[in-house]
Structure formats: C-alpha cells, structure tokens
C-alpha cells in the first residue's frame, strides 16, 4: 500500500500545482460559488470524461486527465465551502487557500488509506470507466442531498461523497498514468 500512497501523492502534487497557479491567476474567486454550482462543475467534467470514453471523435484537444484533475480540485473547493460557507467576495489569501487545500486532501487521503486497507486495493482491478461511473453516481447522490436541503435519513453526508469523488478521480489518474 506504500506504492499507492506514493502514487496518490504524485497525482495530488499535480493537482496542487495547478490549484496554486490558478490561485495566482484568479485569486480565490471560487469562494463565491454555492455548493450546487461546484457540484454542477464536477458533473460537467465527469460527463465529458464519460463522453470521451464512449465516443471515437474528439473535437476539443483535452483528454481525460485534465478533467479528472479538475474534478479533484473542484471537489476540494467544495469541501472548503462546506467548512467555511459561501461568501460574497473572495476572502482567502493564497497562503490560506493552499493550507485549506492541503488540509482537505490530507483528510481525504487518510480516508482512502483506511478504505484501501479494508477493501484490499480492489480499485486496482477496476476500469477507469467504472471509476467515472462511480463519480457520476456520487454526484447524483450529492445533487439529491442538495435538493433535500442537506437532510438524509441513513446516508453519509455531502462531505463523504466529495471525498469519495476525489479518491475515485485519483485512482483513475493512477490508472491512466500507469497505462502511459
């Protein structure tokens, strides 16, 4: 499982570098986004990945990898929004945003390690297309919870779903990197 941990860190390093560059370019404008808007952004990216997996022709020269990276970064933003709430104006410095990114990823990686232990790295036998479908399923669950104003009877909360989405996207990127 150490190999998985190292691969996870490599994927997150790429995501973090992009997050930092975009924070330098745009600041933390994403802080104004409500959770449904972030969920919809992730959904669009997951739908595009599914379309790329199913269609022979691509009209935009961006592949699955950049979309999975976007899913991870938007899901981290969503976890921050869950914790800090939505604001009318960007309110985080670059340093604060990066610290929150690192905190949310650290908690999500710990969850992955616990589940990976219990499931015996079953994800390694999964196809990238199945991971995509699981991300879409989690997004539909999040949308339903959002439509229910956050109320659930027996289900895990929105944060656990975002964490699973991050971990599935990391697994997909690990698979794609191994296939190169």
QUINOR-V622387 format. One record per residue. N is the residue number from 1. RES is the residue in one letter. OMEGA is omega in whole degrees, -180 to 180 (none if undefined). Layout:
n=N res=RES omega=OMEGA
n=N res=RES omega=OMEGA
This chain:
n=1 res=X omega=176
n=2 res=X omega=178
n=3 res=X omega=178
n=4 res=X omega=180
n=5 res=X omega=179
n=6 res=X omega=178
n=7 res=X omega=178
n=8 res=X omega=-179
n=9 res=X omega=179
n=10 res=X omega=179
n=11 res=X omega=-178
n=12 res=X omega=178
n=13 res=X omega=178
n=14 res=X omega=179
n=15 res=X omega=-179
n=16 res=X omega=179
n=17 res=X omega=178
n=18 res=X omega=178
n=19 res=X omega=-180
n=20 res=X omega=-180
n=21 res=X omega=180
n=22 res=X omega=177
n=23 res=X omega=176
n=24 res=X omega=-179
n=25 res=X omega=-170
n=26 res=X omega=-173
n=27 res=X omega=-180
n=28 res=X omega=179
n=29 res=X omega=179
n=30 res=X omega=-180
n=31 res=X omega=179
n=32 res=X omega=-176
n=33 res=X omega=173
n=34 res=X omega=-177
n=35 res=X omega=179
n=36 res=X omega=178
n=37 res=X omega=177
n=38 res=X omega=178
n=39 res=X omega=179
n=40 res=X omega=177
n=41 res=X omega=179
n=42 res=X omega=-180
n=43 res=X omega=179
n=44 res=X omega=179
n=45 res=X omega=179
n=46 res=X omega=177
n=47 res=X omega=179
n=48 res=X omega=177
n=49 res=X omega=180
n=50 res=X omega=178
n=51 res=X omega=178
n=52 res=X omega=-179
n=53 res=X omega=-175
n=54 res=X omega=-174
n=55 res=X omega=179
n=56 res=X omega=-174
n=57 res=X omega=175
n=58 res=X omega=-179
n=59 res=X omega=176
n=60 res=X omega=-174
n=61 res=X omega=172
n=62 res=X omega=-176
n=63 res=X omega=-178
n=64 res=X omega=-174
n=65 res=X omega=-179
n=66 res=X omega=179
n=67 res=X omega=177
n=68 res=X omega=177
n=69 res=X omega=178
n=70 res=X omega=177
n=71 res=X omega=-180
n=72 res=X omega=-176
n=73 res=X omega=177
n=74 res=X omega=179
n=75 res=X omega=175
n=76 res=X omega=177
n=77 res=X omega=180
n=78 res=X omega=177
n=79 res=X omega=177
n=80 res=X omega=-180
n=81 res=X omega=177
n=82 res=X omega=-179
n=83 res=X omega=-170
n=84 res=X omega=-177
n=85 res=X omega=-180
n=86 res=X omega=179
n=87 res=X omega=179
n=88 res=X omega=-179
n=89 res=X omega=178
n=90 res=X omega=-172
n=91 res=X omega=-178
n=92 res=X omega=171
n=93 res=X omega=177
n=94 res=X omega=-179
n=95 res=X omega=179
n=96 res=X omega=-179
n=97 res=X omega=180
n=98 res=X omega=178
n=99 res=X omega=178
n=100 res=X omega=176
n=101 res=X omega=-178
n=102 res=X omega=179
n=103 res=X omega=-177
n=104 res=X omega=178
n=105 res=X omega=178
n=106 res=X omega=178
n=107 res=X omega=-179
n=108 res=X omega=177
n=109 res=X omega=178
n=110 res=X omega=176
n=111 res=X omega=178
n=112 res=X omega=-178
n=113 res=X omega=178
n=114 res=X omega=-179
n=115 res=X omega=180
n=116 res=X omega=177
n=117 res=X omega=-177
n=118 res=X omega=-177
n=119 res=X omega=178
n=120 res=X omega=178
n=121 res=X omega=180
n=122 res=X omega=-179
n=123 res=X omega=-179
n=124 res=X omega=179
n=125 res=X omega=-178
n=126 res=X omega=175
n=127 res=X omega=176
n=128 res=X omega=179
n=129 res=X omega=177
n=130 res=X omega=176
n=131 res=X omega=176
n=132 res=X omega=180
n=133 res=X omega=178
n=134 res=X omega=176
n=135 res=X omega=179
n=136 res=X omega=177
n=137 res=X omega=179
n=138 res=X omega=179
n=139 res=X omega=177
n=140 res=X omega=176
n=141 res=X omega=179
n=142 res=X omega=179
n=143 res=X omega=179
n=144 res=X omega=178
n=145 res=X omega=177
n=146 res=X omega=179
n=147 res=X omega=177
n=148 res=X omega=-180
n=149 res=X omega=176
n=150 res=X omega=-177
n=151 res=X omega=173
n=152 res=X omega=178
n=153 res=X omega=-177
n=154 res=X omega=-172
n=155 res=X omega=174
n=156 res=X omega=-176
n=157 res=X omega=-179
n=158 res=X omega=-177
n=159 res=X omega=179
n=160 res=X omega=178
n=161 res=X omega=177
n=162 res=X omega=178
n=163 res=X omega=177
n=164 res=X omega=178
n=165 res=X omega=178
n=166 res=X omega=-176
n=167 res=X omega=177
n=168 res=X omega=180
n=169 res=X omega=176
n=170 res=X omega=179
n=171 res=X omega=179
n=172 res=X omega=179
n=173 res=X omega=175
n=174 res=X omega=178
n=175 res=X omega=-178
n=176 res=X omega=178
n=177 res=X omega=179
n=178 res=X omega=-178
n=179 res=X omega=-179
n=180 res=X omega=none
